[in-house]
Amino acid sequence: MRAATPGDKKIYESIAGDYFNEFPLDPQKLNGVARMTVEKAADICTREGYEVTGFVLSNTQGPRCVVEMSAVRWLDLDEMWKLMHPEQG
């Protein structure tokens, strides 16, 4: 995994906009997976016109929590795998 760079904060700011200031993300805590996620999200937002409307959270055991506006969806590891890899379900 590569070390975080000062440019990582700019990538997060470009994706999250005002949310970044409310919920600051420490670029020094980024790992390779987080950077890949940021880069893919930034590319999709730029290319397809999407905007950030929520977040996907994970804990150390792996389950995910999807938060968008007032909706929250809790996913265990199996549900998350099926969501992201439906053809392998």
C-alpha positions in Angstrom: 0.0 0.0 0.0 1.2 3.5 -0.8 1.5 6.3 1.7 -1.2 9.1 1.6 -0.2 12.3 -0.3 -1.3 15.9 0.2 -3.3 15.5 -3.0 -5.6 12.9 -1.4 -7.3 15.6 0.6 -8.1 17.5 -2.7 -9.5 14.3 -4.2 -11.9 13.9 -1.2 -12.8 17.5 -1.3 -13.7 17.3 -5.0 -16.0 14.3 -4.3 -17.5 15.3 -1.0 -17.6 19.0 -1.4 -19.2 20.7 1.6 -19.5 17.3 3.4 -15.7 17.2 3.6 -15.7 20.2 5.9 -18.4 18.8 8.1 -17.0 15.3 8.3 -13.2 15.7 7.7 -11.3 12.6 6.5 -7.7 12.3 7.5 -5.6 11.7 4.4 -2.9 10.2 6.5 -5.2 7.3 7.4 -6.0 6.4 3.8 -4.9 3.0 2.5 -4.7 1.7 -1.0 -8.3 0.5 -1.1 -9.6 3.9 0.1 -7.5 5.7 -2.6 -8.9 3.4 -5.3 -12.4 4.1 -4.1 -11.8 7.8 -4.2 -10.3 7.7 -7.7 -13.1 5.5 -9.1 -15.8 7.7 -7.5 -14.1 10.9 -8.8 -13.9 9.4 -12.3 -17.6 8.4 -12.2 -18.7 11.8 -10.9 -16.7 13.6 -13.6 -17.6 11.3 -16.5 -21.2 10.5 -15.7 -22.3 13.6 -13.7 -23.1 11.7 -10.4 -22.9 13.5 -7.1 -22.1 12.2 -3.6 -25.4 11.8 -1.7 -24.2 9.3 1.0 -21.5 7.2 2.4 -20.6 3.5 2.8 -19.2 2.7 6.2 -17.4 -0.4 7.4 -16.2 -1.6 10.7 -13.2 -3.9 11.5 -15.3 -7.1 11.2 -16.3 -6.2 7.7 -20.1 -5.5 7.7 -21.2 -2.3 5.8 -23.6 0.4 6.5 -24.9 2.4 3.5 -26.2 5.9 4.5 -28.0 8.1 1.9 -30.1 11.0 3.0 -32.4 9.7 5.7 -32.1 6.1 4.6 -29.7 3.5 6.2 -29.1 0.0 5.1 -27.1 -2.5 7.1 -25.3 -5.3 5.1 -23.5 -8.3 6.5 -20.5 -9.6 4.6 -22.5 -12.0 2.5 -25.1 -9.4 1.5 -22.3 -6.9 0.5 -20.6 -9.6 -1.6 -23.8 -10.4 -3.4 -24.5 -6.7 -4.0 -21.1 -6.0 -5.5 -20.8 -9.4 -7.4 -24.3 -10.4 -8.4 -23.0 -12.7 -11.2 -21.1 -14.7 -8.6 -24.0 -14.6 -6.1 
